Structure formats: structure tokens, C-alpha cells
């Protein structure tokens, strides 16, 4: 009976995984095709592509870790390499997706907010190449930082006593080789995954919100360029919503690990639900806020060809409305 309940939960979560993967794959393919059609790399489109790519691998790897853990992979005599690979992909894709949202927040902040400093003025004129380089560095860091996970293995001290009622095997905890300072390494990559992106996202988002609210109020007061004011607000809502989704996911994951630390019997499915929320919500927000993605999605669901002149003009834009 309990096994059946676990299966039902797993099948239900699998539906969420399929939705998230398909949605982010749509964003990725559509954006890449638009970039290829435009004959150049646009920063907003590049960020959308990296977020979507990270979300696809993040969702699949999280589901794979949950399924293999549920099937007792930690009870095997030897730790399989595919489990180490899934952990590597899971953390690398998380890093890529989280930091891409941070760079998107910085991009919108610098583009919209006016700075009096000459240094910031120069940064503003070159923000697109700077963000492109930052994305490339983020991708390389994501690939290199988590490579030690391929060296995970069992040691004599890795055996622990199972605490769950339904576990019939001895659970093993994989450990890093002795030459790696595990506490220091874990501290470094956790800071890189959580506090550092937040330190980038929150100040830029707050600065963006304050500027846009003030700018919009002035526009509406003077009754000029209301459409432009609404466009600014959409960019603001996108950035704040993405940051909110990230912080909500981070809170959910933190609560899960804290509960495990204090011996709670919370299901690992809650971890997968948290990541499912992040992948689906961020993918939907990117689609809603992007003209090209909106047009393609409407054409896909309505089974109509967006071939009229207005649709073509809209599909040529990759930025937020």
C-alpha cells in the first residue's frame, strides 16, 4: 500500500517534470532559432537560452536522483558512476540557471537606471559584452567547480544506520577522497550557489524597482508615453518575479535539508516539487515577458501561422515587451 502511494506520487511529479522540460525546451529552441535568424547573439536571448538549458538539465537530473535514491542506489555495494554524473549535472545546471537570473537582473538594472558616475556610464554602454563574458565565465565555473563529484565513493566510515521504517538495507553515504577538505569545499560551492547570486539579484532588483516606480509615476502624472511606462513595468515585474521564484525555491530546499538534519522523515519528493516549481515558474515567466516567445506560443496553441506583418515585426524582438 505504501509502495503504491509512492508510485502515485512519483507519476504525478513525472507529469510536472514533463511540463517543465517541454516548456523550457520550447523557450530554448525558439530563442536559439531567433538568434540564428537574426544573424547575431543578443544578450537577452542568450540569457533566456542559458536559463532554459539549465532548467531542462536541472529538472531531469533532479528527477533522476529522486528515482534512483528511491530505488535504493545508496544501498548498493559500489556507488555507480551514473549517480555521480547526475549529481554533477544537478549542481552544474542549478548554478547556471541561478546565476543567469542574477545576470538578467543586472542587465535590466543597468539598461534602465540612469547613473551619474562616468564609470557606470561606460559600463552601461558596454553592458551587453560584459554580461556575455559573465555568462561564459559562469558556464565554465559550473563545469569545473563540481567536477570533484565524479570522485565520490564509499569508504569504511561511510556506513550509517538507517532510520526509516521501510528501509531494509544499510544506507551508505558517499564521501569525497581524503585529499579534498570536504567541509571547506561544500562551504565554497554552497556559497556560490545560494548567497552570492542573492547578493547580486536583490540589490539590482530593488534599485530597478525604485527607479521604475518613480519613472512610471512621473510619466502617468504628465500623461505622456503611458505605453512605454507599461513596458518598463513589465520588465520590472519579470525581474522581481524571477528573483522571487529563486528565493522561494531556495527557502524550500533549505527547509528540506534542515528538516533532514534534525531527523525529520520528510519525503525527498518535496525536494523535487521545489525544483519543479522553480523550473516551470521561471520558464513561464520568461515566455510571458518575451514578445517572440509569446507570439510563437500563441501560434502553437492556436494552430495559426504568425505570418502577418505585425506578427513578423514583433517576432524580430527578443527583449521584454
Secondary structure by P-SEA (a helix, b strand, c coil): caaaaaaaaaaaaaaaaaaaaaaaaaaaaaaaaaaaaaccccaaaaaaaaaaaaaaaaaaaaaaaaaaaaacccccccccaaaaaaaaaaaaaaaaaaaaaaaaaaaaaaaccccccaaaaaaaaaaaaaaaaaaaaaaaaaacccccccccccccccbbbbcccccccbbbbbbcccccaaaaaaaaaaaaacaaaaaacaaaaaaaaaaaaaaaaaaaaaccaaaaaaaaaaaaaaaaaaaaaaaaaaaaaaaaaaaaaacccccaaaaaaaaaaaaaaaaaaaaaacaaaaaaaaaaaaccccccaaaaaaaaccccc
